[in-house]
Amino acid sequence: MANQQRLRRVADQIQRELSGLLRSELKDPRVGMITLTGVEVSPDLAHAKVFYTTLGDAEALALTETGLRRAAGFLRSELGRRLKLRLTPELRFVYDASVAHGVNLSKLIDDALAGKKDG
């Protein structure tokens, strides 16, 4: 079992390496501009949830999800070459809706304040 500090360091390293791989190595046109918002690693380091966000509508999000799911094996093998771990975690990509939710809340607040000024 790994301690929490080591899990956090491994998760941060995975996030940094995956960001570079997505930017420079992945050639899938379905995966456009995405931002990795976080990584959660299981205590046994066998699985990693990679949280991401992207701009676009539901159709673009579906294409991105498909592209990431298809590229997970390639990304895992490249990650294994770059990290000094005995076991490379299996990658699972999860859409992080918190950023879109925050933008929506901010817009609602701005609209409410604009309505208050008019009245």
WOQUITA-V386678 format. One record per backbone hydrogen bond with DSSP energy under -1.0 kcal/mol. CO is the residue of the C=O (numbers start at 1). NH is the residue of the N-H. E is the energy in kcal/mol with one decimal. If there is no record, write none. Layout:
BEGIN
[[CO & NH & E] [CO & NH & E]]
END
This chain:
BEGIN
[[3 & 7 & -2.3] [4 & 8 & -2.3] [5 & 9 & -2.2] [6 & 10 & -2.7] [7 & 11 & -2.5] [8 & 12 & -2.4] [9 & 13 & -2.3] [10 & 14 & -2.6] [11 & 15 & -2.3] [12 & 16 & -2.4] [13 & 17 & -2.6] [14 & 18 & -2.8] [15 & 19 & -2.0] [16 & 20 & -1.8] [17 & 21 & -2.5] [18 & 22 & -3.0] [19 & 23 & -1.9] [20 & 24 & -2.5] [21 & 25 & -2.2] [21 & 26 & -2.0] [28 & 31 & -1.1] [30 & 32 & -1.0] [35 & 53 & -2.2] [38 & 51 & -2.9] [40 & 49 & -2.9] [42 & 45 & -2.3] [43 & 2 & -1.2] [46 & 90 & -3.0] [47 & 42 & -2.6] [48 & 92 & -2.4] [49 & 40 & -2.5] [50 & 94 & -2.8] [51 & 37 & -2.2] [51 & 38 & -1.3] [52 & 96 & -3.7] [53 & 35 & -2.7] [57 & 61 & -2.1] [58 & 62 & -2.2] [59 & 63 & -2.1] [60 & 64 & -2.3] [61 & 65 & -2.6] [62 & 66 & -2.2] [63 & 67 & -2.6] [64 & 68 & -2.7] [65 & 69 & -2.4] [66 & 70 & -2.3] [67 & 71 & -1.7] [71 & 75 & -2.9] [72 & 76 & -2.4] [73 & 77 & -2.3] [74 & 78 & -2.4] [75 & 79 & -2.4] [76 & 80 & -2.3] [77 & 81 & -1.3] [78 & 82 & -1.3] [79 & 83 & -2.5] [90 & 48 & -2.7] [92 & 50 & -3.1] [94 & 52 & -2.0] [97 & 101 & -2.5] [98 & 102 & -2.3] [99 & 103 & -2.2] [100 & 104 & -2.2] [101 & 105 & -2.5] [102 & 106 & -2.3] [103 & 107 & -2.2] [104 & 108 & -2.2] [105 & 109 & -2.3] [106 & 110 & -2.5] [107 & 111 & -2.6] [108 & 112 & -2.3] [109 & 113 & -2.6] [110 & 114 & -2.3] [111 & 115 & -2.1] [112 & 116 & -1.6] [113 & 117 & -1.7] [114 & 118 & -1.4] [115 & 119 & -1.2]]
END
